[in-house]
Amino acid sequence: MPVSTPYTRFQKTLEEVMQKLKLTPKERAFFAKPQNTYKTEIHIKRDSGKEQAFQAFRIQFNNARGPFKGGIRYHPEANEEEVKALAALMSIKTAVVNIPFGGGKGGVQCNPKELSRKELEAVSRAYVRAMIRHIGADIDCPAPDVNTNPAIMAWMRDEFEKQTHTYSPAMITGKPLSYGGSLGRDTATARGAFFILQEMMDREARDPEELKVAIQGFGNAGATMAHFLHNAGYTVVAVSDSQGGVYSPEGVDPVRIEKYKHKTGQVAGEYCKGSVCDIKRMKLDGVRHVTNEQLLELPCDILIPAALDNVITAKNARKIRAKYILEIANGPTSPEADTILEKKGVKIVPDVLANAGGVTVSYFEWVQGRSGELWTAERVDNELRRIMLDAYKSVQREAHRGNMTYRQAAFAVGIRRMVDAMHARGWL
């Protein structure tokens, strides 16, 4: 049996949809592989004085609709296969929300937790110097991703401007507000997903106060989503982080959980120290400790994977009790699980639609960087809502017209827009 990787999982959906769209061999060839793959070693001097090398990648999948766009992740397991899959997904995602970008992704194979702030800055600047010919506002616009943040984006912009002797606020997004960032960027991924969920529930005449939600992942997007849902009247019954989580059928308070996570470093910090939990106190509060695997199978109406990829698989798909899955994480559901869940009647809002709020507000930041204009928080919110709902309606129409799942429909919308752009440019 072939090994399942993020890229082979992407290809499986891609193949299904290209067949449905009856693409010509010439059109299909453009989706077979990335346009450009750049791999190199970057070298920094550690605080100890010793030199160390790190693998660095930038993969550019398709720029038919505009400059390549995608994050840079710092992770010990960042590799070409993973980065390639994320670049491919990003090219679909930007087309689904109809913003003028292609898809790219970058990575450095390092553990940022083992690097000092000075070393982290050295890695970030070295990455820009290594990729300087391949990035820029009109070529490829990077952004934050796993283990990267506004401070790292600021170092990268500064290094780019030093090397090119230019003023280039639009060469990278996700920057601090004080250095060319945009209002609303920190909550954009969750906000975009929330707009889509609200629209979907409205259309299906579902009352938020009667709906229970479980969220796997309590990082920025997962925690922000928990707050939005709680404030809108949904009952958040479970949340988790990498160390596990808490579940209460009556609902948990995201504000309280976030407070204890900041204090103790874990979602279950109010009740647990490491793996040792105060069972008596948990029983009194009607709460129990759950693993990340158990959270996925809890009784709930809406399941939100907001952490890792490939967590919903053929092994656990039959045990999932949610009626709706909103994918805030990239690639959380395997193609085999998709088939099982479709037969069960579970509606999945796929990652290429659900989590596109982040790249959409990155686009707003790029526009602001190019024009020198500063948008208000209200304008960012209104424009994000408009773009996300337009994308949702396009996907829904495609799903009904082509008798497809929402994932297939989102891919179909994205692929068709990319093919149209390639024809317009004379590539086909």
Number of C-alpha atoms within 10 A of each C-alpha: 3 5 5 10 14 20 19 16 17 18 18 13 17 22 14 13 21 20 11 13 13 10 15 11 9 10 18 16 10 18 19 13 15 18 13 12 17 14 16 15 15 21 16 19 14 16 11 6 8 8 10 11 14 16 18 26 27 29 27 30 29 27 22 24 23 19 21 30 32 33 25 27 23 23 17 14 12 21 16 21 13 17 26 26 25 25 27 27 26 29 29 29 30 28 27 29 26 19 16 15 28 28 31 33 32 32 27 26 18 20 14 17 11 9 15 12 12 12 16 22 19 19 28 25 22 19 26 20 15 18 18 14 11 16 19 20 20 12 18 25 26 27 26 23 16 12 13 20 16 18 16 23 26 24 19 26 27 18 19 24 15 11 12 11 9 10 12 17 26 25 23 29 31 29 26 18 12 8 15 22 25 27 21 23 24 17 17 24 25 26 26 28 27 24 19 23 21 17 14 18 13 12 9 9 9 12 12 17 12 10 16 22 26 28 27 28 24 25 15 14 22 23 23 22 26 29 17 16 21 20 11 13 14 20 25 26 25 30 30 28 23 15 14 21 26 27 24 18 17 13 19 21 16 24 14 11 22 23 15 17 17 11 12 15 15 24 27 27 20 20 20 18 13 13 9 8 16 13 14 11 13 18 10 8 12 14 21 19 22 19 17 22 13 15 25 25 18 20 18 22 17 23 26 26 29 27 25 16 15 19 21 24 17 17 10 15 21 15 14 20 18 21 16 20 23 24 24 31 25 22 25 23 25 22 20 15 20 21 13 16 26 12 10 14 10 19 18 22 25 25 24 26 29 29 28 28 28 24 26 26 26 28 21 24 28 23 18 18 21 14 11 12 10 16 15 12 12 11 14 19 16 11 14 24 19 13 18 26 22 16 24 24 14 16 27 18 16 20 19 12 10 14 11 18 22 21 21 22 24 30 27 26 24 23 25 18 18 26 20 14 17 18 12 12 11 8 12 13
